[in-house]
């Protein structure tokens, strides 16, 4: 097997209960042979009597955070602000509990890759929040079909689950479940498996993209440059569609929108070039304008600035998803709707809405118009939206002759519990967050 060129600067490991974790020595030997620096977290033999006490477990979470910071201080090659220089981690059993909850509690903890085996985290563990906060790049969850300890843990310890046996429920490309039908709790540490499965995963280059919310951009020139780039993406992706000539946004028109609410745009940016290569435009609108847009009485390029609603604390808004687009060549053929760059964009978008939910900002309804076949699949399969109407437009064809074209209108009531198992994890978590307000 041809190994990727990328070499992680550091790999950490965290063990479980009732063990002296000899497997860490095996892992360290394999990694050191490949020139990868290795640091293990050993907290001694941890008895069941401690494991069933929430206070003791929380203390291990806090101690891991302190240990993590100390390791980073002594390794100059590690830089958590640079995805190519972040550490990765291998966690087993109780170690998965420690790593998972430490990341949720401490935003300062960031990993490129996370490998879990014998995981006792819940199947619905909130990986989306960690992806949205850009604390982790990819997760590989090794599942043992004969793992008795994983099956028993939820009966005795709060906050645990069967993800190490049944897998995580999250929908996405960056968190994978790797089933091993006959593996028991500690059958993952053989050198051939580490070399054949874990090394290629650890040596996979980090994503070359980052997500920037429009409200984070301070310089008007930068924002204008990003918008100019989105217009170029639109021309390539939608320019051949008759509808594009009808609803295309004139140059400079969106400036009035972003002056009211800069967060209407979320950008996917290529790290090396600094160029946007994808975006979401999702606009909170006044009720009257919102209804006119989805009724076809107001086109996208007719939405006035005073119809856009700024995000302020303790308010409810209706959100119109005007457009989502990714530049050609960014999505790989065969990746379907959840190509990794698109998932990065959605994670950040829904993650920002979840952050605002803590300030009482609630989206009550989402609407979109299915201009393309892919757009319709996104509405139905990832957003769990329901078709409520059809808009009919008289659009000129390539010969200049007009014909009536139908585009479906979709809505999602955010007060209704999600029914679609295929709904994007970030949207499901957002709805759950609203239910807890």
URLINPE-V674485 format. One record per helix or strand of 2 or more residues. SS is the DSSP state (alpha for helix, beta for strand). FROM is the first residue (numbers start at 1). TO is the last residue. If there is no record, write none. Layout:
SS|FROM|TO  SS|FROM|TO
This chain:
beta|11|14  alpha|23|33  beta|38|41  alpha|48|51  alpha|54|73  alpha|83|85  beta|88|92  alpha|94|105  beta|111|117  alpha|127|132  beta|136|144  alpha|148|156  alpha|163|166  beta|175|180  alpha|191|202  beta|209|213  alpha|214|216  alpha|220|238  alpha|242|247  alpha|254|260  alpha|262|264  beta|265|270  beta|276|285  alpha|287|294  alpha|300|302  alpha|305|307  beta|315|326  alpha|336|338  alpha|340|357  beta|361|369  alpha|373|382  beta|386|396  beta|402|413  alpha|425|435
